[in-house]
Amino acid sequence: MKSVRATLRQGLAEAVITATDHELKEQQWLRATDDAQEGIRSVAERRPGNFTGK
């Protein structure tokens, strides 16, 4: 059982770090878009978003 668990967990921490680093980079540039700001405003104003793809 210990061997199976070790095999399953091998590289798991590195994979999680890689995935979360990638997710952070994606969120950072997406957060800077006009659509992101429009999404935040539209939710705060309780209206449908007017997204332009920018």
mmJSON file of the N, C-alpha and C atoms, coordinates in Angstrom:
{"data_MODEL":{"atom_site":{
"group_PDB":["ATOM","ATOM","ATOM","ATOM","ATOM","ATOM","ATOM","ATOM","ATOM","ATOM","ATOM","ATOM","ATOM","ATOM","ATOM","ATOM","ATOM","ATOM","ATOM","ATOM","ATOM","ATOM","ATOM","ATOM","ATOM","ATOM","ATOM","ATOM","ATOM","ATOM","ATOM","ATOM","ATOM","ATOM","ATOM","ATOM","ATOM","ATOM","ATOM","ATOM","ATOM","ATOM","ATOM","ATOM","ATOM","ATOM","ATOM","ATOM","ATOM","ATOM","ATOM","ATOM","ATOM","ATOM","ATOM","ATOM","ATOM","ATOM","ATOM","ATOM","ATOM","ATOM","ATOM","ATOM","ATOM","ATOM","ATOM","ATOM","ATOM","ATOM","ATOM","ATOM","ATOM","ATOM","ATOM","ATOM","ATOM","ATOM","ATOM","ATOM","ATOM","ATOM","ATOM","ATOM","ATOM","ATOM","ATOM","ATOM","ATOM","ATOM","ATOM","ATOM","ATOM","ATOM","ATOM","ATOM","ATOM","ATOM","ATOM","ATOM","ATOM","ATOM","ATOM","ATOM","ATOM","ATOM","ATOM","ATOM","ATOM","ATOM","ATOM","ATOM","ATOM","ATOM","ATOM","ATOM","ATOM","ATOM","ATOM","ATOM","ATOM","ATOM","ATOM","ATOM","ATOM","ATOM","ATOM","ATOM","ATOM","ATOM","ATOM","ATOM","ATOM","ATOM","ATOM","ATOM","ATOM","ATOM","ATOM","ATOM","ATOM","ATOM","ATOM","ATOM","ATOM","ATOM","ATOM","ATOM","ATOM","ATOM","ATOM","ATOM","ATOM","ATOM","ATOM","ATOM","ATOM","ATOM","ATOM","ATOM","ATOM","ATOM"],
"id":[1,2,3,4,5,6,7,8,9,10,11,12,13,14,15,16,17,18,19,20,21,22,23,24,25,26,27,28,29,30,31,32,33,34,35,36,37,38,39,40,41,42,43,44,45,46,47,48,49,50,51,52,53,54,55,56,57,58,59,60,61,62,63,64,65,66,67,68,69,70,71,72,73,74,75,76,77,78,79,80,81,82,83,84,85,86,87,88,89,90,91,92,93,94,95,96,97,98,99,100,101,102,103,104,105,106,107,108,109,110,111,112,113,114,115,116,117,118,119,120,121,122,123,124,125,126,127,128,129,130,131,132,133,134,135,136,137,138,139,140,141,142,143,144,145,146,147,148,149,150,151,152,153,154,155,156,157,158,159,160,161,162],
"type_symbol":["N","C","C","N","C","C","N","C","C","N","C","C","N","C","C","N","C","C","N","C","C","N","C","C","N","C","C","N","C","C","N","C","C","N","C","C","N","C","C","N","C","C","N","C","C","N","C","C","N","C","C","N","C","C","N","C","C","N","C","C","N","C","C","N","C","C","N","C","C","N","C","C","N","C","C","N","C","C","N","C","C","N","C","C","N","C","C","N","C","C","N","C","C","N","C","C","N","C","C","N","C","C","N","C","C","N","C","C","N","C","C","N","C","C","N","C","C","N","C","C","N","C","C","N","C","C","N","C","C","N","C","C","N","C","C","N","C","C","N","C","C","N","C","C","N","C","C","N","C","C","N","C","C","N","C","C","N","C","C","N","C","C"],
"label_atom_id":["N","CA","C","N","CA","C","N","CA","C","N","CA","C","N","CA","C","N","CA","C","N","CA","C","N","CA","C","N","CA","C","N","CA","C","N","CA","C","N","CA","C","N","CA","C","N","CA","C","N","CA","C","N","CA","C","N","CA","C","N","CA","C","N","CA","C","N","CA","C","N","CA","C","N","CA","C","N","CA","C","N","CA","C","N","CA","C","N","CA","C","N","CA","C","N","CA","C","N","CA","C","N","CA","C","N","CA","C","N","CA","C","N","CA","C","N","CA","C","N","CA","C","N","CA","C","N","CA","C","N","CA","C","N","CA","C","N","CA","C","N","CA","C","N","CA","C","N","CA","C","N","CA","C","N","CA","C","N","CA","C","N","CA","C","N","CA","C","N","CA","C","N","CA","C","N","CA","C","N","CA","C","N","CA","C","N","CA","C"],
"label_alt_id":[null,null,null,null,null,null,null,null,null,null,null,null,null,null,null,null,null,null,null,null,null,null,null,null,null,null,null,null,null,null,null,null,null,null,null,null,null,null,null,null,null,null,null,null,null,null,null,null,null,null,null,null,null,null,null,null,null,null,null,null,null,null,null,null,null,null,null,null,null,null,null,null,null,null,null,null,null,null,null,null,null,null,null,null,null,null,null,null,null,null,null,null,null,null,null,null,null,null,null,null,null,null,null,null,null,null,null,null,null,null,null,null,null,null,null,null,null,null,null,null,null,null,null,null,null,null,null,null,null,null,null,null,null,null,null,null,null,null,null,null,null,null,null,null,null,null,null,null,null,null,null,null,null,null,null,null,null,null,null,null,null,null],
"label_comp_id":["MET","MET","MET","LYS","LYS","LYS","SER","SER","SER","VAL","VAL","VAL","ARG","ARG","ARG","ALA","ALA","ALA","THR","THR","THR","LEU","LEU","LEU","ARG","ARG","ARG","GLN","GLN","GLN","GLY","GLY","GLY","LEU","LEU","LEU","ALA","ALA","ALA","GLU","GLU","GLU","ALA","ALA","ALA","VAL","VAL","VAL","ILE","ILE","ILE","THR","THR","THR","ALA","ALA","ALA","THR","THR","THR","ASP","ASP","ASP","HIS","HIS","HIS","GLU","GLU","GLU","LEU","LEU","LEU","LYS","LYS","LYS","GLU","GLU","GLU","GLN","GLN","GLN","GLN","GLN","GLN","TRP","TRP","TRP","LEU","LEU","LEU","ARG","ARG","ARG","ALA","ALA","ALA","THR","THR","THR","ASP","ASP","ASP","ASP","ASP","ASP","ALA","ALA","ALA","GLN","GLN","GLN","GLU","GLU","GLU","GLY","GLY","GLY","ILE","ILE","ILE","ARG","ARG","ARG","SER","SER","SER","VAL","VAL","VAL","ALA","ALA","ALA","GLU","GLU","GLU","ARG","ARG","ARG","ARG","ARG","ARG","PRO","PRO","PRO","GLY","GLY","GLY","ASN","ASN","ASN","PHE","PHE","PHE","THR","THR","THR","GLY","GLY","GLY","LYS","LYS","LYS"],
"label_asym_id":["A","A","A","A","A","A","A","A","A","A","A","A","A","A","A","A","A","A","A","A","A","A","A","A","A","A","A","A","A","A","A","A","A","A","A","A","A","A","A","A","A","A","A","A","A","A","A","A","A","A","A","A","A","A","A","A","A","A","A","A","A","A","A","A","A","A","A","A","A","A","A","A","A","A","A","A","A","A","A","A","A","A","A","A","A","A","A","A","A","A","A","A","A","A","A","A","A","A","A","A","A","A","A","A","A","A","A","A","A","A","A","A","A","A","A","A","A","A","A","A","A","A","A","A","A","A","A","A","A","A","A","A","A","A","A","A","A","A","A","A","A","A","A","A","A","A","A","A","A","A","A","A","A","A","A","A","A","A","A","A","A","A"],
"label_entity_id":["1","1","1","1","1","1","1","1","1","1","1","1","1","1","1","1","1","1","1","1","1","1","1","1","1","1","1","1","1","1","1","1","1","1","1","1","1","1","1","1","1","1","1","1","1","1","1","1","1","1","1","1","1","1","1","1","1","1","1","1","1","1","1","1","1","1","1","1","1","1","1","1","1","1","1","1","1","1","1","1","1","1","1","1","1","1","1","1","1","1","1","1","1","1","1","1","1","1","1","1","1","1","1","1","1","1","1","1","1","1","1","1","1","1","1","1","1","1","1","1","1","1","1","1","1","1","1","1","1","1","1","1","1","1","1","1","1","1","1","1","1","1","1","1","1","1","1","1","1","1","1","1","1","1","1","1","1","1","1","1","1","1"],
"label_seq_id":[1,1,1,2,2,2,3,3,3,4,4,4,5,5,5,6,6,6,7,7,7,8,8,8,9,9,9,10,10,10,11,11,11,12,12,12,13,13,13,14,14,14,15,15,15,16,16,16,17,17,17,18,18,18,19,19,19,20,20,20,21,21,21,22,22,22,23,23,23,24,24,24,25,25,25,26,26,26,27,27,27,28,28,28,29,29,29,30,30,30,31,31,31,32,32,32,33,33,33,34,34,34,35,35,35,36,36,36,37,37,37,38,38,38,39,39,39,40,40,40,41,41,41,42,42,42,43,43,43,44,44,44,45,45,45,46,46,46,47,47,47,48,48,48,49,49,49,50,50,50,51,51,51,52,52,52,53,53,53,54,54,54],
"pdbx_PDB_ins_code":[null,null,null,null,null,null,null,null,null,null,null,null,null,null,null,null,null,null,null,null,null,null,null,null,null,null,null,null,null,null,null,null,null,null,null,null,null,null,null,null,null,null,null,null,null,null,null,null,null,null,null,null,null,null,null,null,null,null,null,null,null,null,null,null,null,null,null,null,null,null,null,null,null,null,null,null,null,null,null,null,null,null,null,null,null,null,null,null,null,null,null,null,null,null,null,null,null,null,null,null,null,null,null,null,null,null,null,null,null,null,null,null,null,null,null,null,null,null,null,null,null,null,null,null,null,null,null,null,null,null,null,null,null,null,null,null,null,null,null,null,null,null,null,null,null,null,null,null,null,null,null,null,null,null,null,null,null,null,null,null,null,null],
"Cartn_x":[0.83,0.0,0.872,1.932,2.815,3.452,3.812,4.426,3.434,2.199,1.172,0.948,0.827,0.63,1.812,3.014,4.211,4.238,3.867,3.844,2.803,1.632,0.578,0.949,1.662,2.016,3.297,4.011,5.276,5.033,5.666,5.537,4.276,3.425,2.164,2.404,3.288,3.549,4.062,4.964,5.502,4.415,3.552,2.459,1.49,1.218,0.32,0.96,2.235,2.945,2.933,3.218,3.218,1.835,0.81,-0.56,-0.979,-0.658,-1.063,-0.259,1.006,1.798,1.182,0.799,0.171,-1.153,-1.945,-3.235,-3.045,-2.053,-1.774,-1.433,-0.574,-0.195,-1.41,-2.257,-3.462,-4.393,-4.61,-5.505,-4.97,-3.655,-3.07,-3.345,-3.134,-3.372,-4.857,-5.657,-7.095,-7.707,-7.207,-7.721,-7.498,-6.501,-6.163,-6.98,-7.864,-8.622,-9.838,-10.294,-11.512,-12.713,-12.779,-13.902,-13.951,-12.801,-12.779,-13.36,-12.956,-13.473,-14.977,-15.414,-16.844,-17.608,-17.039,-17.697,-17.891,-16.885,-16.977,-18.028,-17.987,-18.969,-20.396,-20.568,-21.926,-22.512,-21.693,-22.189,-22.538,-21.662,-21.915,-23.185,-23.43,-24.599,-25.813,-25.676,-26.76,-27.398,-26.532,-26.988,-26.202,-26.724,-25.966,-24.675,-23.639,-22.373,-22.413,-21.655,-21.504,-20.053,-19.75,-18.384,-17.994,-16.762,-16.292,-15.159,-14.675,-13.567,-12.209,-12.17,-10.91,-10.485],
"Cartn_y":[-1.192,0.0,1.253,1.25,2.411,2.656,1.568,1.683,2.264,1.824,2.326,3.813,4.203,5.617,6.453,5.974,6.71,6.874,5.829,5.894,6.899,6.874,7.802,9.251,9.464,10.819,11.33,10.469,10.857,11.966,13.085,14.204,15.031,14.647,15.361,16.809,17.02,18.378,19.266,18.742,19.529,19.841,18.879,19.093,20.161,20.144,21.145,22.529,22.619,23.901,24.434,23.579,23.984,24.477,23.746,24.12,25.436,25.624,26.861,28.055,27.859,28.944,29.372,28.398,28.699,29.434,28.97,29.597,31.042,31.31,32.674,33.581,33.119,33.928,34.244,33.253,33.466,34.481,34.335,35.241,36.661,36.815,38.156,38.921,38.288,39.041,39.191,38.192,38.314,39.413,39.552,40.56,41.972,42.146,43.46,43.811,42.935,43.203,44.084,44.736,45.547,44.68,43.473,42.583,42.21,42.032,41.705,42.859,44.065,45.236,45.395,45.145,45.214,44.153,42.982,41.928,42.315,42.899,43.338,44.432,45.425,46.519,46.008,45.117,44.65,43.859,43.084,42.35,43.332,44.317,45.301,46.104,46.363,47.148,46.278,44.981,44.016,44.165,44.11,44.204,43.209,42.878,41.992,42.666,41.885,42.438,42.778,43.8,44.194,43.934,42.704,42.284,42.518,42.998,43.355,42.458,41.575,40.713,41.379,42.453,43.168,43.054],
"Cartn_z":[0.0,0.0,0.0,0.789,0.828,-0.537,-1.207,-2.525,-3.534,-3.482,-4.399,-4.158,-2.907,-2.575,-3.04,-2.813,-3.236,-4.752,-5.464,-6.924,-7.406,-6.801,-7.192,-6.896,-5.813,-5.405,-6.062,-6.723,-7.339,-8.359,-8.157,-9.067,-8.878,-7.941,-7.741,-7.312,-6.365,-5.88,-7.008,-7.818,-8.924,-9.951,-10.203,-11.156,-10.658,-9.364,-8.78,-8.867,-8.561,-8.632,-10.066,-11.023,-12.428,-12.848,-12.466,-12.84,-12.193,-10.93,-10.261,-10.769,-11.121,-11.72,-13.047,-13.861,-15.15,-14.938,-13.999,-13.715,-13.267,-12.434,-11.975,-13.149,-14.039,-15.209,-16.072,-16.292,-17.097,-16.428,-15.126,-14.418,-14.399,-14.287,-14.253,-15.542,-16.698,-17.931,-18.214,-17.837,-18.058,-17.19,-15.975,-15.051,-15.591,-16.445,-16.989,-18.23,-18.693,-19.913,-19.637,-20.691,-20.589,-20.224,-20.777,-20.47,-18.996,-18.379,-16.948,-16.138,-16.489,-15.772,-16.008,-17.237,-17.55,-16.774,-16.653,-15.885,-14.434,-13.847,-12.449,-12.304,-13.215,-13.162,-13.361,-14.335,-14.625,-13.455,-12.776,-11.605,-10.491,-10.26,-9.204,-9.492,-10.78,-11.174,-11.475,-11.313,-11.52,-12.895,-13.906,-15.278,-16.13,-17.292,-18.188,-18.65,-18.825,-19.28,-20.754,-21.134,-22.534,-22.914,-23.303,-23.561,-25.012,-25.204,-26.541,-27.026,-26.192,-26.579,-26.425,-25.678,-25.444,-24.001],
"occupancy":[1.0,1.0,1.0,1.0,1.0,1.0,1.0,1.0,1.0,1.0,1.0,1.0,1.0,1.0,1.0,1.0,1.0,1.0,1.0,1.0,1.0,1.0,1.0,1.0,1.0,1.0,1.0,1.0,1.0,1.0,1.0,1.0,1.0,1.0,1.0,1.0,1.0,1.0,1.0,1.0,1.0,1.0,1.0,1.0,1.0,1.0,1.0,1.0,1.0,1.0,1.0,1.0,1.0,1.0,1.0,1.0,1.0,1.0,1.0,1.0,1.0,1.0,1.0,1.0,1.0,1.0,1.0,1.0,1.0,1.0,1.0,1.0,1.0,1.0,1.0,1.0,1.0,1.0,1.0,1.0,1.0,1.0,1.0,1.0,1.0,1.0,1.0,1.0,1.0,1.0,1.0,1.0,1.0,1.0,1.0,1.0,1.0,1.0,1.0,1.0,1.0,1.0,1.0,1.0,1.0,1.0,1.0,1.0,1.0,1.0,1.0,1.0,1.0,1.0,1.0,1.0,1.0,1.0,1.0,1.0,1.0,1.0,1.0,1.0,1.0,1.0,1.0,1.0,1.0,1.0,1.0,1.0,1.0,1.0,1.0,1.0,1.0,1.0,1.0,1.0,1.0,1.0,1.0,1.0,1.0,1.0,1.0,1.0,1.0,1.0,1.0,1.0,1.0,1.0,1.0,1.0,1.0,1.0,1.0,1.0,1.0,1.0],
"B_iso_or_equiv":[0.0,0.0,0.0,0.0,0.0,0.0,0.0,0.0,0.0,0.0,0.0,0.0,0.0,0.0,0.0,0.0,0.0,0.0,0.0,0.0,0.0,0.0,0.0,0.0,0.0,0.0,0.0,0.0,0.0,0.0,0.0,0.0,0.0,0.0,0.0,0.0,0.0,0.0,0.0,0.0,0.0,0.0,0.0,0.0,0.0,0.0,0.0,0.0,0.0,0.0,0.0,0.0,0.0,0.0,0.0,0.0,0.0,0.0,0.0,0.0,0.0,0.0,0.0,0.0,0.0,0.0,0.0,0.0,0.0,0.0,0.0,0.0,0.0,0.0,0.0,0.0,0.0,0.0,0.0,0.0,0.0,0.0,0.0,0.0,0.0,0.0,0.0,0.0,0.0,0.0,0.0,0.0,0.0,0.0,0.0,0.0,0.0,0.0,0.0,0.0,0.0,0.0,0.0,0.0,0.0,0.0,0.0,0.0,0.0,0.0,0.0,0.0,0.0,0.0,0.0,0.0,0.0,0.0,0.0,0.0,0.0,0.0,0.0,0.0,0.0,0.0,0.0,0.0,0.0,0.0,0.0,0.0,0.0,0.0,0.0,0.0,0.0,0.0,0.0,0.0,0.0,0.0,0.0,0.0,0.0,0.0,0.0,0.0,0.0,0.0,0.0,0.0,0.0,0.0,0.0,0.0,0.0,0.0,0.0,0.0,0.0,0.0],
"pdbx_formal_charge":[null,null,null,null,null,null,null,null,null,null,null,null,null,null,null,null,null,null,null,null,null,null,null,null,null,null,null,null,null,null,null,null,null,null,null,null,null,null,null,null,null,null,null,null,null,null,null,null,null,null,null,null,null,null,null,null,null,null,null,null,null,null,null,null,null,null,null,null,null,null,null,null,null,null,null,null,null,null,null,null,null,null,null,null,null,null,null,null,null,null,null,null,null,null,null,null,null,null,null,null,null,null,null,null,null,null,null,null,null,null,null,null,null,null,null,null,null,null,null,null,null,null,null,null,null,null,null,null,null,null,null,null,null,null,null,null,null,null,null,null,null,null,null,null,null,null,null,null,null,null,null,null,null,null,null,null,null,null,null,null,null,null],
"auth_seq_id":[1,1,1,2,2,2,3,3,3,4,4,4,5,5,5,6,6,6,7,7,7,8,8,8,9,9,9,10,10,10,11,11,11,12,12,12,13,13,13,14,14,14,15,15,15,16,16,16,17,17,17,18,18,18,19,19,19,20,20,20,21,21,21,22,22,22,23,23,23,24,24,24,25,25,25,26,26,26,27,27,27,28,28,28,29,29,29,30,30,30,31,31,31,32,32,32,33,33,33,34,34,34,35,35,35,36,36,36,37,37,37,38,38,38,39,39,39,40,40,40,41,41,41,42,42,42,43,43,43,44,44,44,45,45,45,46,46,46,47,47,47,48,48,48,49,49,49,50,50,50,51,51,51,52,52,52,53,53,53,54,54,54],
"auth_comp_id":["MET","MET","MET","LYS","LYS","LYS","SER","SER","SER","VAL","VAL","VAL","ARG","ARG","ARG","ALA","ALA","ALA","THR","THR","THR","LEU","LEU","LEU","ARG","ARG","ARG","GLN","GLN","GLN","GLY","GLY","GLY","LEU","LEU","LEU","ALA","ALA","ALA","GLU","GLU","GLU","ALA","ALA","ALA","VAL","VAL","VAL","ILE","ILE","ILE","THR","THR","THR","ALA","ALA","ALA","THR","THR","THR","ASP","ASP","ASP","HIS","HIS","HIS","GLU","GLU","GLU","LEU","LEU","LEU","LYS","LYS","LYS","GLU","GLU","GLU","GLN","GLN","GLN","GLN","GLN","GLN","TRP","TRP","TRP","LEU","LEU","LEU","ARG","ARG","ARG","ALA","ALA","ALA","THR","THR","THR","ASP","ASP","ASP","ASP","ASP","ASP","ALA","ALA","ALA","GLN","GLN","GLN","GLU","GLU","GLU","GLY","GLY","GLY","ILE","ILE","ILE","ARG","ARG","ARG","SER","SER","SER","VAL","VAL","VAL","ALA","ALA","ALA","GLU","GLU","GLU","ARG","ARG","ARG","ARG","ARG","ARG","PRO","PRO","PRO","GLY","GLY","GLY","ASN","ASN","ASN","PHE","PHE","PHE","THR","THR","THR","GLY","GLY","GLY","LYS","LYS","LYS"],
"auth_asym_id":["A","A","A","A","A","A","A","A","A","A","A","A","A","A","A","A","A","A","A","A","A","A","A","A","A","A","A","A","A","A","A","A","A","A","A","A","A","A","A","A","A","A","A","A","A","A","A","A","A","A","A","A","A","A","A","A","A","A","A","A","A","A","A","A","A","A","A","A","A","A","A","A","A","A","A","A","A","A","A","A","A","A","A","A","A","A","A","A","A","A","A","A","A","A","A","A","A","A","A","A","A","A","A","A","A","A","A","A","A","A","A","A","A","A","A","A","A","A","A","A","A","A","A","A","A","A","A","A","A","A","A","A","A","A","A","A","A","A","A","A","A","A","A","A","A","A","A","A","A","A","A","A","A","A","A","A","A","A","A","A","A","A"],
"auth_atom_id":["N","CA","C","N","CA","C","N","CA","C","N","CA","C","N","CA","C","N","CA","C","N","CA","C","N","CA","C","N","CA","C","N","CA","C","N","CA","C","N","CA","C","N","CA","C","N","CA","C","N","CA","C","N","CA","C","N","CA","C","N","CA","C","N","CA","C","N","CA","C","N","CA","C","N","CA","C","N","CA","C","N","CA","C","N","CA","C","N","CA","C","N","CA","C","N","CA","C","N","CA","C","N","CA","C","N","CA","C","N","CA","C","N","CA","C","N","CA","C","N","CA","C","N","CA","C","N","CA","C","N","CA","C","N","CA","C","N","CA","C","N","CA","C","N","CA","C","N","CA","C","N","CA","C","N","CA","C","N","CA","C","N","CA","C","N","CA","C","N","CA","C","N","CA","C","N","CA","C","N","CA","C","N","CA","C","N","CA","C"],
"pdbx_PDB_model_num":[1,1,1,1,1,1,1,1,1,1,1,1,1,1,1,1,1,1,1,1,1,1,1,1,1,1,1,1,1,1,1,1,1,1,1,1,1,1,1,1,1,1,1,1,1,1,1,1,1,1,1,1,1,1,1,1,1,1,1,1,1,1,1,1,1,1,1,1,1,1,1,1,1,1,1,1,1,1,1,1,1,1,1,1,1,1,1,1,1,1,1,1,1,1,1,1,1,1,1,1,1,1,1,1,1,1,1,1,1,1,1,1,1,1,1,1,1,1,1,1,1,1,1,1,1,1,1,1,1,1,1,1,1,1,1,1,1,1,1,1,1,1,1,1,1,1,1,1,1,1,1,1,1,1,1,1,1,1,1,1,1,1]
}}}
